[in-house]
Amino acid sequence: MSEQTGDLPTDWWTTEDVLAFLKSAGAPISRATWAAYVSRGQAPAPDRMFGRSPAWKPAAVRDWQASRPRRGSVEADT
């Protein structure tokens, strides 16, 4: 996460940035859960790799979060 401004970066999000965003959106998950979602194709695939570190475009994560079915919703029950 960007430590200079305290805000999330606008160009690429690391796993830590994604987890911080999800927590701020009221849907916190663990690092292991995020990794499982990505490996199963339930979350967006990384848009880029920096060495062995995956990175996502913020818009991809925001769109995914907005479309996630919630516990108790019709989509989650089917």
C-alpha positions, 0 to 999 in steps of 0.5 A: 500500500502507498505509505506516503499518502495512506491511500490505496495506489491508483495504478496496481494493487498488490494482495495487501492492497486488495485485502485492505480494500475489501476490509474497507468495503466491509467484506474482509477476507484472509490472504489464504481465502483471496489466494484460493479465490484467485486459484479457483477463478472466483476472483480476477486473475492478476493483471500483471506479475512483478517478479513472483508478486501478482498485481491487479488493476483497481477497477478489476477488483472493484468490479469483482467486489461489486458483483460478488453474491452475498450470503443470503442473496438469491445468487448465493442460495442457488 
